[in-house]
Amino acid sequence: MRQQSLSFLQSLIETPSPSGFEQPVQRLVRDYATQFADEVSTDVHGNVIAVKNPGGYPRVMLAGHCDQIGMMVTHITDDGYVYFAAVGGIDAAVMPGLPVCIHTRDGCVPGVIGRKAIHLLKPEERDKAKHDLGELWIDIGAKNKEEAGKLVRVGDPATFALTFQPLQQDLVAGPGFDDKVGSFVVMEALRLLSGKKLKCAVYAVSTVQEELGLRGARTSAYGIDPQVGIAVDVTHATDYPGADAKRTGEAKLGLGPTIARGPNINPPLRELLETAATAKKLPWQPEPEPGATGTDANAIQISRAGVAAALVAIPNRYMHTPVEVVSLADLENAAKIIAETCLRITPQTSFIPL
C-alpha cells in the first residue's frame, strides 16, 4: 500500500468516531478527499460527500460508514467511578480490564474497565458478568465525584484505546476497522478515478451512524438520489479457530474482498463488479446474503423509488472487539474493483434485472 494511503488509514483508526460523534474522523476524510475530488461537502447529519464528475449520469453512490461502536458516560458515582452505556453493539464479555479513552472537550481522559475480581464473584454472578454492561465501570483514577466531574461529563463518548498494530504478512489489528475501512476504500476508489474519463458521476460518501440503524446512508442516499449504490463494509472472516463457514459462507483474509449475492443486491451490478474484477485479475470472494444485509446497501437499495445496490465487504476477524484484524491487500483490491466498475458505467448501462 502506498505510504500516503497507509497513513490515512492509520489516522482514521487512531481517531475517535463513535456513532453520533464522527466529526474528528470526518475532518480527516474531508482533508484527504479535497486532494482529488471535484467537490467535497458535509450534510446536516455529518456525512462527507466527495464527488467526481458531478454533472454526469447515472449518479453512482459509494458508501462506507466511518462510525465505530463505543460507549457513553451515563453516571459518575460519589467515589468517582464512571458508569456507561453502549453506543452500538458492545460485547460485554471482552470488556473487563480494557484500557479506554473518554473523549472530552479537553481531550482524551484515559481509564480502564473495572469489574469485581473473578475470585469474588458468586457462581450465579459469573454468567451475568459476561453479558451485563451494568456490572462494569470505568476507573479514571479519580478520588471522588467532584474530581471526576472536572474531567468528564455525562454524555461524553468513549472508545477502546485507539491503536493501529501491524501484524505479520500484511495484516493489521485495531478497533474500528468496522467500518472505517469502508470510508477508506470508497475514498481510495475515488482517488483511483482521478485523471480517468468517467461517463458517470461518482459520489463517495463517508456515512455516519450506521451502527445505530444505517441512518447516514438513508439521508445521504435520499439527498444524492443515486441510480447505482455500492456499499463497502466488513464481513465475518472464517479463517480462525471456531469460525463457521457453514453459517456465513467462507471468507479468508488476503484472498480479496467479498462480493455479495442475494435479494439486497442488484444482479446486473453484481455481475458488473465480478466482470471488472476478473478482467483486471483482481481477487474476490463470493458472499451469500440471503436477506436484507445489515449494511448501508440495505438503506441505499430502498431509497426513493429504488436503487441498484451492491455490497463489497472486507473479511474481518474478531468483529466488534478492540483487536479486529484485516488485510491491507484486501482494502487495495476492493478500491480497485470498485474504481474499475465505475469506469464501466455509462448512461446506457441498464441495471434492470431481466
Buried (B, 14 or more C-beta within 10 A) or exposed (E): BEEEBBEBBBBBBBBBBBBBBBEBBBEBBBEBBEEBBBEBEBBEBBBBBBBBBEEBEBBBBBBBBBBBBBBBBEEBEEEBBBBBEBBBEBBBEBBBEBEBBBBBEEEBBEBBBBBEEEEEBEEEBEEEBBEEBEBBBBBBEBEEBEEBBEBBEEEBBBBBBBBBEEEEEBBBBBBBBBBBBBBBBBBBBBBBBEEEEBBBBBBBBBBBBBBBEBBBBBBBBEBBEBBBBBBBBBBBBBBEEEBEEEEBBBBBBBBBBBBBBBEBBBBBBBBBBBEBBEEEEBBBBEBEBEEBBBBBBBBBBBBEEEBBBBBBBBBBBBBBBBBBBBBBBBBBBBBBBBBBBBBBBEEEBEBEEE
